[in-house]
């Protein structure tokens, strides 16, 4: 799993607190500033920043939290009183467009407030998901948001029952025309809506259904300990050892992961089976035909486009991952590499820890070389304390950028340990952050970006940083190491994520016929991993349990193809940039600033790109293949 694999989750109206969003330590339960120490000595990475959540709320027991929860309750009840059962007649009136726009604005304001509350609870919980006080706060806010949102359920349902002609006439009013993209997106949900009472039941039961199992997964993963030598480590530092230069340490860490996963397989199998069944029930009631159709609808992408992407990547496994891992095994003087050596640092790669100030300079310099505006936005994450970087016990593993809500600003969580991959992760998450800042002007309803484009800015930020570092590197061996590291990241982003998607498809399809044992889940995992990794990676005993810790499977089923979509898209975008740099940055930032107001096909048109063209994906994949060609030529 990539260290960055916590997604920038898309928020929709009055969702519960977003899981895995980032947070505070127990010692900071009454503050918004985290005061824990990093597990990495300051002398190696430098002082690592800890975010200041006071821009949202001063603490979990602050009176402002209680005030806003009460306000949200009152606003939701008042909204229901004023509009329930009246949308069709109100919209049909002479000033129907203006009247409906007023309702949408009130709905948007409630959504923004709920986003602030939910984001804060989620960020605090991700900072320490095992602290009882924080867990209670997270659960309580989640319940309050769910209860309040039952008063808003009618709005989208009634809006979608308005006659097309009446609504189209109403949208001629400038006030309502502003919300056309949101309304048109909402009406795409119409065929899958249930009646009001069923929708309310689905919403309320989520608290004791999938939301509860999401929370169980988070708390279980955060509390697991892995015995590595004489130490008991949390999951993030244990996973980090898989990139250690010492092969014995990599093996020990891999075996420790396998042993602890195995000891907890019943819990993870139960969570996986329950969530797959929960989704199957929802899909059947709503009328989705394919296990991933609800995700495609949410992403506003056609099933055939995703199918074409998946088919192209799977067909490319031999010329991408299979070929690269054979090359890497040769560099290690072996015919095959054990699975725990897959991300091992290359024998000729630099071993120095990259300090935080250097990482900051690398990324901001690369961003500034592309666009001063992009760099200025990214710099605010450092100067205004929007980043939480240290590794801490109980903190969510991985990395992500959470957009919070347009009236606030994003926050980035990392687990920075000074490796080159951590620098690329910083570039990745700041790409998300810049995207979220630029899109915020569209408001709470239209700022969120579909997952088809959510990874574009992040992967593009990585590419800018990589190209900058490559151009500055004089040593042939270090250039080779940089290029190989980028290829590995792209394989993790494209090949590995499509393998994850294949795993999910198999699990959700088979779950329709009954529960899957942990053994069966492991068999499916080994099958897709073997296909994607190829013969140069030796899959040893223990690896069959590694499906258990992938958070996407739990929190965002079928999210993973968005990474491959984004990487291939960025490869194509970067080629356009290299061939016609004049004016590209302005067009690119305009694309990011559009947020969710336009379909991905419309946003790509100014760059001459069409994801429906089968050659589109092959072009993106050929960039990775070309880099492997270059590595093979280096010997």
N, C-alpha and C positions, 0 to 999 in steps of 0.2 A: 504494500500500500504506500502510495506517495505520502510524504510527510504533510503535504498540503491537502490531503483528501477530505478535510471538512469543507463541505460546500458552502458557498454564499447562498444561504437558503432564501428562496423567494417567499415573501410574506404576503398573505392575502388577508382580507378583512377579518379583524377580530380573531385571528388565530391565537391559540394558547401560546405561552412563552416559547420562543424558538429554542429547541434543544441544541446542546453543544455550541453555545454562543460565546462564552467566555466570562471571566469573573474575578471574584475576590477571595481572599483567604479568610479562615475562621477569625483570625485576629483583626480582620477588617470588616467584621460583620456589621459594625455600626458606622463604617466609613466607606467611601467610594474609592479610596486609594489603597491598593494592595501593598502590604508591608512584609511579604514573605521574602526569604532569601532564595536566590537561584541556587540550584544544585551544581552549577558550573562555576568554578572559581573565577572571581572577578578579574584576576590577573591574566586569564586567558582570553576571555571574551570581552572584557571591559564591563562597566556597569550596564546592566540590561534594564531597559525601561519597563515601567509598570503603569498601566493605564489609570486614568482618573475618570471614574464613572459619575462624578458629581455633575457632569453636564446633563445627565439624566435625572438622578436623584442622589441625595447626600448619604443615604444608607437604607438598609432594608426596613428599619424601624422609623424612618423619617415621616413626619406628619404629611409631607407632600404626597407620599405614596398612598396613604390612607385617603387623603383629600381627592386625589385623582381617581382612585377606585370608586369612591362614592359618586364623583361627578360622572364617571363613565356609566355607572348603573342608572343614574337619573337621566342622563342624556339618551340612553338606549330606550328606556321606558317612554320618555317624552316623544322620541322619534316614532316609536310604534303607535302611540296614541294619535299622533298627527297625521300619519300616512297609511297605516294598515287598512287595506280594503278600498283605498281612494286613488291609487295610482292610475288605473285605467281611465276613470272619469276626469281626474285632474289633468292628465296629459292630453285628453281630447278637447279640453277647453281652448278658447281663442289664444290665451297666453300660456298654453300648456307647456311649451318648451321652457319658458322662463320659470314656471312653477316647478317643473321636474328638476331643472338645474339647481334650484334652491334645495330640493330634497337631497340631490346627489352631493352637494357641497356639505350639508350637515352630516351625511353618511361618511364622507371623506374625513371630516374633522374628528369624528368618533374613531375612525380607523387609525388616524394619526396618534390620538391619545392612547388607544389600546396598543399600538405598536411601541410606543415609548415604555409603557408598563411591562409589556411582554418581553421586550428586548432587555430591559434592565434585569428582570428576573432571570432570563436565560443567560445573560452575561455573568451575573453573579454565580449562578449555578455551575457554569462551565469552569469557573475559576476554582471551585471547590465543591464537587458534586457529592462528597461524602460527609460534609459537615451537616449535622442534624438541623440546626437553625436555618441554614441556607436552603436545605432540601424542603423544609416545611414552608418557608417563604415561597419558594418556587412552586410547590404544589398548591398553596393557597391562592396565589395570583392566577395560576392556571385555571383553577376552579371558578374564580370570580370572572375571568374573561369568558369562559365557556357559558356561565350562567347569564351574563349580560348579553352575549351574542345571540341567545335564543330570541331576544326581542327584535333582532335585525334580520332574522332568517327570511321573513316574509318579503323583504325588499327586492332581492334578486329574483325570487320566484315570481312575484307579481310583475316586476319589470319585464320579465321574459314572456309574460302572458299578454302583454299589450300588443295589439294588432300592428303588423309591420308598417302599414300605410300611416297609421296614426303616429307611430314613433318617428318615422322618417320625416313626417311633416313637422313634428315638434323639434327635431334636430336642425331645422332651418334657423331656429333661434340661436344667435351667436353664443349665448350663455351655455346652452346644452351642447352645441357643436363642439365645444372644447372637450367634452367628455365622450365624443363619438368613439375613439379607439377603445375606451374601457367598456362602453355599452356593446360595441360590436363583438368584443372578446367575450363578454358575459353571455351574449346570445348564442355563442357557439356551444355553451354548456346546456342549452335548452333541451336537446333530445335526451339528456341524461339526468334531468331533474326529477325528483319524486314529489309527492304532494307535501304540503306544509308540515303535517304531523310527523310523517316519516323522516323528513329532513331534520326536524327538531330532535327526534329520537336518535338519529345517527349522530348528531352533534353532541347531545348530552352523554350518550353512551361512550363516546370517544374517550372521556376522562377515565373510565374504568376498562376501556378496551385498548386500542393501539397506543394511546398516549401513555398509559400506565406501563406497557411493555417497553416503550421507548425509554422511559425513565428507568425501568429496571435494568435495561441494557447499559445505560450510562453509568449508573451507580455500581453495577457489577464490574464493568471494565475498569473503572477508576479505582476500585478497591482491590483488584487482583494484584498479587505479588509473585515475583518470579525469582527463584533461587539461583543466582549466578555466582558460583564460588561460595564465598562466605556471606555475600550480600543478598538482601531481599529487595528487589527493585520493582518499581511500578512499570507499567507497560511501555511508556515513552522511552525512558533510558534503556530498557531492554531491547526494544526495536532498534534503537540507535546503535547498539553493539553489532547489529548485522552489517553495519558499515565500518566497523573497526578494522584497522590494518592487520591486527593479529588474528590469523585464521582460527586459532584455538578458541579465542574469545567469541568469534562469530558462531562457531559450532556449539559452544556452551550456551550461548544466549538462545540459539535456535531450539536446542533441546529443552531449555528451561521454559520457553514459550509453549512448546508442544506438550510438556508435562502438565503445566497449569491449565492450558486449554482443555486437555483431556479430562482433567479432574472436574472441570466445570461444564462438560459437554451436555449434560442433561438440561442445565439451565438455558444454555444457548440454543439447543435444539427446540426446547419448549417455546422460547421467544420467537424463533424463526418460523416454526409451524403455526403458532398462534397468529402472527402478523400476516403470514401468507394466506391463512384461512380467512382472516378478517378482511383482507383485500378482495379475496374471491367472493365473499358474501356481498360486499359493496359493489363490485363489478357486475355481479349477476343482477342485483336489484336495479342498477342504473342502466344496464343494457350494453356494457362494453363487451366487445367480441374477443379481443385479444388481451393477454395478460398485461401488456404494456400500453394499451390504447389510452388509458386514463393519463399516463405520463405524457404521451404524445400530444394529447389535447391540452394539457397544462402547459406544454412547451410550445404550442401552436406550430407543430411540425407534422408533416404528413408521414404516415407509417411507412410508405414506400421509400421516402427519403432516408429514414433511419435504416430500413432493411438494406438499402443500397450501400450505406456506409458500413454496416456490419459485414455484408458480403465482401466488400472491397478489402476491409482490414483482414478478415479471416483468410482470404485468398493470398494476402501479402505476408502472412506469418513467415513462410520459408525465406523470403528475401529480406525480411526485417529482423525479427527476434531470433529465429533459428540461425541466421547467418551471423548476427552480431555476437550471440553467446558462444558460437563456435570460435569466433575470433578472440573473444575474451578468454576462453579456456586456453587457447594457444599462448596468449600473453602470460598466463600463469603456468605454462609448461605442462598443461594437462589436456587430455582428450575431452573430459567432461568436468563440469563444476557441480559441486553439491548445491542444493537449493539455497543454503545459507551464504553461499559465495556470490549469488546473483548480483548483489549491489555492493560487493567488496570494492574498496578503492584499488585502483590500478597500481601495479608494482612501481610504475614510474611517475605516479601522481604526487604532487606536493602534499606534505603532511601537516603543514602549519595550521593552527586554529586561526580562523579569520575573526578578528575582533569586531565588536558591534559597530564602532565608529567607521571602520573600513567597509563593512557591509553597507552601511548607510550611504557612504560616499560612492561606492560602486553603483548602487542602484540609482541614486539621484542624478549622478553624472550621466548615466545611460539615458535616463528619462529626459534630462535637460537637452541632451544632444538631439533628441527627437522633437521635443516640444517644451519650451520654457513653461507654458501654462500647465502642462501635465506634471512637470517637476515641482512647480509651486504648490499644486494641490497635494502631491505626495509628501512634500516636506512638512505640511501641517500635521501629518500623522506623528512625526517626531517631535516637533516643537510644541504641539498642543496636547501631547500625551494621549494619543489614541491607540497606542500599541502596548500590548502586554507580552513580553518576550521570554521571561525566565521559565525554566522547568521547575514545577513544584509538585509535591505529593497531592493527589486529589484533583489536580488540574486536568482539564480535557486534553487528550493527546492530539497531535496533529497541528493544523493551522487553518485559519479561516478569516474572512472579513465579513462582518455582519452589518448590513446597511442601517440597522435600527429603523428610523423613520425620518421622512424628509425635514421635519422641524428640528431634528438633531443632526447627527453625523455618524459615519460608520466607525466601528472599532475593529482592530485587527488582533487576533490571538496567534501567538507562535510559541514554539518550544525550541528556542534558539540555542544551538550547541557548537556553533562555530565551524560547521562543515560547509564546503562549497554548495552542497544541495540546500543548506539553510539560506544561503544568499539568494539562490534562485527562488526559494519559497517566499522570501521577503519581497522579491520583485513580483512574484505571482500575486500575493495577497494585496500589495499596494496597487496592482493593476485593477483588482476588484474594487479597492477603495476609491480610486480615481473615478472609475465607472459609476459607482454609487453616488459619489458627490455630484458628478455632472448630471446624472439622471434625476436627482432629487427635485429639481425645479418643476418636474411634471406632476408633483403632488403624490400623495399616498396611494392613490388608485392606479396611477400610470407610471410611476417611477420603477417598479420592479420589472426586471428584464427576464424574458423567457430563458430557460436553461440552454436553449440552442445558441444563444449569444452571451450567456452569463460567463462563460469561460474565455471569451474572445480577448477581453482586455487583459486578463490575468496572464494568459499564455503569450500574448503579444509583449507584455512587460518583461516576461522571462526572455523572450527572443531578443529584445533590445539589449538587455543586460548581458546576455551570452555573447552577442555579436561584438559588443563593446570590449568585453574582456578578451575575446579571441583576437581582436585587432591589436590590442595592447601587449599581447604575450609574444615575446621574442624567442623563447626556448622552443625548439621543435618538439621535445618530449612533453612539455607542458601544454603546447597547442594540441597535441595528440590526446592528452589527458582531458583537456577541456572539451574537445570534440566528442570524445567517447562518453564523457559525463552527460553531454547534451543528448546524445543518441539514447543513452540509458533512460534519461528523463522522458524523452519522447516515446520510447517503447513502453514505459510505465504509464504514460498518459494515453496512448492510443491502443497498443496491443493488450496491455493488462486490463484496461478498463472495458474493452470489448469482451475479453474473456470473462470479466465480472458480469457483464450483461448477459452473456451466454449462460453463466451459472444461474443467475436469477431467473432467466426464462425457463430453464430446466426445472428449477425448484418450484416455482409457482405453477407450472404446468402439471408437474407430478403431484403436487399437493392437492389438486382437485380430486384425486383418487384415494386420498387418505394421508395420514401422517408419515413423515419421513424420519427414520431413525438418524441418530448422529452418524452412524456408520454409513448410511445411504447418502447423507449430505456430503460426507467425506469422499465417497466414491465419485459423486458428480463433480466435486471440486477438483479432484485429481485428474479427471477426464479432461475438463476444460483447460486446466493448467498445463497438462502434458501436451495438448494440442498447440497451445500458444507459446510455450517456452521452447519446445523442440528438443531434439535428442542430445544437445550439448549440456543440458541441465539435468542432473541426476536427482530425481525426487525420492528422497529417503523417507523411512518410517517417521511419523510425527507430523509431516506436512499436511496430512489429510485433515488436520484440525484447524488449519489457518483461515478457514472461511469465517471463523467465529468472531473475529475482531473488526471486520470491515463495517464501519458505521453506516455507510450508504444503504446497505441491505436493510437496515433497520429503520432509519429515519426517512429515506427518500428512495423507495423502490424504483429501479431502472434509471436513477439519476446518472449513472456512470457513463452512459454513452455521450453525455454532454461534453465530457473531457475530450473524447476522440473527435467529436464534432468540432469543438473549439480549436484543437491542435491542427487538424487538417485545414480548417478555415484560416487560421493564422498563417500557416505555411503559404497558402495562396495569397493572403493579404500582403504578407511580407515581400513576396515576389513582385506584386504590383508596386509596393513602396520602393523597392530597389530599382525598378525600371522606370518609375515616374514619380520621383520624390516630391517634385514641385506641387504644392497644394495638398499633398496627401495627408499631412498632420491635421489640417483644418477639417478635411472630409472625415477623417477617422474620429476626431473629437466630436464632431456633429453626430456621427453614428452612435457614439456612447451616450451623448446627451439626450438622444431620442428615448432612452429607457424602453418602456413597453408600449410606446405610442405607435410603433410600426411593426409590420411583419418582417421576419428576418430577410425574406426575399427582396423586400422593398429597400431595406437598409444596405444590402449588398450590391444593389444595382449600380450605384455611382462608381463602384470599383470594377464593374464588368464581370461580376462573379454570379454564378447560378448553381446552387447546391442540388438542383434537380437534374443537372447534367451529369450522367454517370462518370464522365471524365474528370469532374471536379474532385472527387475523392482520390482518384488515382494520381492526380497532380499533387495533392497534398502529401500523399504517401511517398511519392517519388523523391520528395525533398529528404525524407529520412533515409531512403535507399541510397541517395546520392552521397550523404554523409558517411554511410557505411562503406561505399565505394572508396571514398577518400581515405578512410581509416585502413582499409585493406591495402591501398597503395603505399601507405606509410610503413607497412610491415608489422 
